[in-house]
Amino acid sequence: MLGLNFVTAQIFTETEIVINQHIEGTLLTPSDTESTPLIIFIGGSGPTDRDGNQSFMKNDMLKKLAVNLSNNGISTFRYDKRIVKQIRTNTIDKNISFDDFVIDAKSVIDYFAPNYKTIVIAGHSQGSLVGLLALDQNTSGFISLAGAGKTIDQILIEQISKTAPMFLNESKRVIAVLKAGKTTNDYPVALSSIFNLEVQAFMANWMQYDPVEEMRKQSIRSLIINGDKDLQVGIPEAELLYSAATKGELVVVKKMNHILVKIEGDDLENMKSYNQSEIDLAEEVTDSILAFVISLN
């Protein structure tokens, strides 16, 4: 390990940037270097802000990771997902699509491309797939942080089979309808958060993309990071991505959970950590990313 995760003094400048009408974020630029690589962070599912937080979940995961990296010579940009701004301004677009998130990521890349020779995309959870789809000639590397290797419909079926097996057959029927590009009012009421009519188009759009197939399309160097205490994305998911990567590296962090912190106790401690911003990130994450980005130059 490089052991660079414990810098505490702030040695970067912080700039608020408006990319377009949908996207605003924070750029951290190391103070002691003229030309640095840039990592663009893409948050996970739900209304996730630039720091990695939601309304009732504050852990500052993305903020802490950005600060760690920028204190060690790497520029970072993290941004609010467009749904965050819509919620704050009470202008929610009911027709928002998964593809909109990809468009936003591409817009961020295009904004910074003229000024950075090395741009790395780092997507967390859902953001891993978004990042994969956004990669282009302006990107030099890709980092998956707890990113799924299976399609969202496969993941839903697995989750429902474990938590609500009595709805499994109905769920498979609804998923088949969505994958066919249609909608339905006939779904288990108990699973409305997944299948209600307002989110069906979004889910259908998301189901179109297979992370493994998207990874196979890439010749870019990739770093796949996952923890063995991740309750949402297991190690087999990371291994699927790794197996599909042309130039991939897999890092499995012992005792690390979905929000990149180490858990010594049980699942209850694990879940509590999602709302505990004072916990430090697993140092292996920062160290692995630093080594990866340095190797790109």
C-alpha positions in Angstrom: 0.0 0.0 0.0 1.1 3.6 -0.7 0.0 4.8 2.7 -1.3 8.2 1.4 -4.7 8.1 3.0 -3.9 10.1 6.1 -3.2 13.6 4.8 -5.3 16.0 7.0 -4.2 19.5 6.0 -6.2 20.8 3.0 -3.8 21.4 0.1 -6.2 22.0 -2.7 -8.5 24.7 -4.0 -12.2 24.2 -4.2 -14.3 25.6 -7.0 -18.1 25.4 -7.6 -18.8 24.7 -11.3 -22.1 24.8 -13.3 -21.8 22.4 -16.2 -25.3 23.1 -17.6 -28.9 23.6 -16.5 -28.9 20.1 -15.0 -25.5 19.6 -13.4 -23.6 21.5 -10.8 -20.6 20.2 -8.8 -17.4 20.8 -6.9 -13.9 20.7 -8.4 -10.9 20.2 -6.1 -7.6 21.1 -7.6 -4.3 20.3 -5.8 -2.4 23.5 -4.9 1.1 22.3 -5.6 0.9 21.0 -9.1 0.3 22.6 -12.5 -1.0 19.7 -14.4 -2.9 16.8 -12.8 -5.1 13.9 -13.7 -8.8 14.4 -13.1 -11.2 11.9 -11.6 -14.9 12.4 -12.2 -17.2 10.8 -9.7 -20.6 9.5 -10.5 -23.0 8.7 -7.6 -25.2 5.7 -7.1 -28.9 5.2 -7.4 -31.5 7.5 -6.0 -31.3 11.3 -5.4 -27.6 11.2 -4.6 -25.8 14.5 -4.2 -22.2 15.3 -5.0 -21.0 14.2 -1.5 -22.6 10.8 -1.8 -25.6 11.7 0.4 -29.4 11.5 0.2 -32.0 13.2 2.4 -32.0 10.6 5.2 -28.5 9.2 4.5 -25.4 11.2 5.2 -22.0 9.5 5.1 -20.0 11.9 2.8 -18.5 9.0 1.0 -17.7 10.8 -2.3 -16.6 13.9 -0.5 -14.2 12.1 1.7 -12.8 10.2 -1.2 -12.4 13.3 -3.3 -10.6 15.1 -0.5 -8.3 12.2 0.1 -7.3 12.1 -3.5 -7.0 15.8 -4.1 -4.8 16.1 -1.0 -2.5 13.6 -2.8 -2.1 15.4 -6.1 -5.2 14.4 -8.1 -7.9 16.8 -9.2 -11.5 15.6 -8.6 -14.9 16.6 -9.7 -18.1 15.3 -8.1 -21.6 16.5 -9.0 -25.2 16.3 -7.9 -27.4 14.0 -10.0 -30.0 16.0 -11.9 -32.8 14.6 -9.8 -31.2 16.3 -6.7 -31.6 19.7 -8.3 -35.1 18.9 -9.5 -36.2 18.0 -6.0 -34.6 21.1 -4.5 -36.4 23.3 -7.1 -39.6 21.4 -7.1 -39.3 20.7 -10.9 -39.2 16.9 -10.9 -39.3 15.4 -14.4 -41.5 12.3 -14.2 -40.1 11.2 -17.6 -36.5 11.2 -16.4 -34.6 8.2 -17.9 -31.5 6.2 -17.1 -30.0 7.6 -20.3 -30.3 11.1 -18.9 -27.7 10.1 -16.3 -25.4 8.9 -19.1 -25.9 12.2 -21.0 -25.0 14.1 -17.9 -21.8 12.2 -17.4 -20.9 12.7 -21.0 -21.5 16.5 -20.6 -19.1 16.6 -17.6 -16.4 14.8 -19.6 -16.9 17.1 -22.5 -16.6 20.1 -20.2 -13.3 19.1 -18.7 -11.7 17.4 -21.8 -10.0 20.5 -23.2 -8.1 21.1 -19.9 -7.1 17.6 -18.7 -4.9 15.1 -20.5 -5.9 12.3 -18.2 -9.5 11.9 -17.2 -10.7 8.9 -15.1 -14.3 8.0 -14.5 -15.2 6.6 -11.1 -18.7 5.4 -10.7 -20.2 4.1 -7.5 -22.9 1.4 -7.5 -25.4 2.5 -10.2 -22.9 5.1 -11.3 -20.5 2.3 -12.3 -22.8 1.4 -15.2 -23.5 5.0 -16.0 -19.7 5.6 -16.2 -19.2 2.6 -18.4 -21.7 4.0 -20.9 -20.2 7.4 -20.8 -16.6 6.4 -21.6 -15.2 7.9 -24.8 -11.9 9.0 -26.5 -11.4 11.7 -23.8 -11.2 9.2 -21.0 -8.1 7.3 -19.9 -9.3 5.0 -17.2 -12.4 3.6 -15.5 -13.0 2.8 -11.8 -15.9 0.7 -10.6 -16.7 1.3 -6.9 -19.1 -1.4 -5.7 -20.6 -1.6 -9.2 -23.0 -4.4 -10.2 -22.0 -7.0 -12.8 -25.5 -8.2 -13.5 -28.4 -6.4 -15.2 -30.9 -4.6 -12.9 -33.6 -7.1 -13.8 -31.4 -10.0 -12.7 -30.6 -8.2 -9.5 -34.3 -7.5 -8.8 -35.3 -11.1 -9.3 -32.5 -12.2 -7.0 -33.5 -9.7 -4.3 -37.2 -10.5 -4.5 -36.6 -14.2 -4.4 -34.8 -13.7 -1.0 -37.0 -11.0 0.6 -40.4 -11.5 -1.0 -40.5 -14.9 -2.7 -44.3 -14.9 -2.6 -44.2 -12.2 -5.3 -41.4 -13.8 -7.4 -43.6 -15.1 -10.3 -45.6 -11.9 -10.5 -42.4 -9.9 -10.5 -40.9 -12.0 -13.3 -44.1 -11.3 -15.4 -43.8 -7.5 -14.8 -40.1 -7.5 -15.6 -40.9 -9.4 -18.9 -43.4 -6.7 -19.8 -40.9 -3.9 -19.1 -38.2 -5.6 -21.1 -40.6 -5.7 -24.0 -40.9 -2.0 -23.9 -44.4 -1.9 -22.4 -46.0 -0.8 -19.1 -48.5 -2.4 -16.9 -50.9 -1.5 -14.0 -50.9 -5.1 -12.9 -48.1 -5.5 -10.3 -47.8 -6.5 -6.7 -48.8 -3.5 -4.6 -46.3 -4.4 -2.0 -43.5 -3.8 -4.5 -44.8 -0.4 -5.7 -41.5 1.3 -4.9 -40.0 -0.9 -7.7 -42.8 -1.3 -10.1 -45.2 1.7 -9.8 -46.2 3.2 -13.2 -44.1 6.3 -12.7 -40.8 4.4 -12.5 -41.5 1.7 -15.1 -40.1 3.5 -18.1 -36.9 4.3 -16.1 -36.5 0.7 -15.0 -37.1 -0.5 -18.6 -34.5 1.9 -19.9 -32.0 0.7 -17.2 -32.7 -3.0 -18.0 -31.4 -2.5 -21.5 -27.8 -2.4 -20.4 -25.7 -5.3 -19.3 -22.6 -4.2 -17.3 -20.6 -7.2 -18.5 -21.4 -6.6 -22.2 -20.5 -2.9 -21.7 -17.2 -3.7 -20.1 -16.4 -6.1 -22.9 -16.7 -3.3 -25.4 -14.0 -1.3 -23.6 -10.3 -1.5 -24.3 -9.6 1.1 -21.5 -7.8 0.2 -18.3 -10.1 -0.5 -15.5 -10.0 -0.8 -11.7 -12.8 -2.7 -10.0 -13.1 -2.3 -6.2 -15.4 -4.1 -3.9 -15.7 -5.0 -0.2 -16.5 -8.4 1.2 -19.0 -6.9 3.6 -21.0 -5.2 0.9 -24.7 -6.1 1.6 -25.8 -4.8 -1.8 -23.2 -5.8 -4.3 -21.3 -9.0 -3.6 -17.8 -10.1 -4.7 -19.2 -12.2 -7.5 -20.6 -9.0 -9.1 -17.1 -7.5 -9.1 -15.6 -10.7 -10.5 -18.1 -10.6 -13.4 -16.9 -7.1 -14.3 -13.3 -8.2 -13.9 -13.7 -11.2 -16.1 -15.1 -9.0 -18.9 -12.4 -6.3 -18.6 -9.7 -6.3 -21.3 -7.3 -4.5 -19.1 -8.7 -4.9 -15.6 -7.5 -5.0 -12.0 -9.6 -6.3 -9.2 -9.2 -5.1 -5.6 -11.3 -6.8 -2.9 -11.1 -5.0 0.4 -11.6 -7.1 3.5 -14.4 -5.9 5.9 -15.4 -3.1 3.6 -19.1 -2.4 2.9 -21.0 -0.6 0.1 -20.1 2.9 1.2 -16.4 2.0 1.4 -15.9 1.9 5.2 -14.8 -1.0 7.2 -17.2 -2.9 9.4 -16.1 -5.0 12.4 -19.5 -6.1 13.6 -22.8 -7.4 12.2 -25.3 -6.3 9.6 -26.8 -3.7 11.9 -23.5 -1.9 12.3 -23.1 -2.1 8.6 -26.4 -0.4 7.9 -25.9 2.2 10.7 -22.7 3.3 8.9 -24.7 4.6 6.0 -25.6 7.6 8.2 -22.3 8.1 10.0 -20.2 10.7 8.2 -17.5 10.6 10.8 -16.2 7.2 9.8 -13.0 7.1 7.7 -13.0 5.4 4.4 -11.1 2.1 4.0 -7.5 3.3 3.2 -7.1 0.6 0.6 -9.6 2.5 -1.6 -7.6 5.7 -1.8 -4.3 3.8 -2.1 -5.6 1.6 -4.9 -7.0 4.5 -6.8 -3.8 6.6 -6.4 -1.7 3.7 -7.7 -4.0 3.2 -10.6 -4.2 6.8 -11.7 -0.4 7.3 -11.4 0.1 4.2 -13.6 -1.9 5.8 -16.4 0.6 8.6 -16.9 
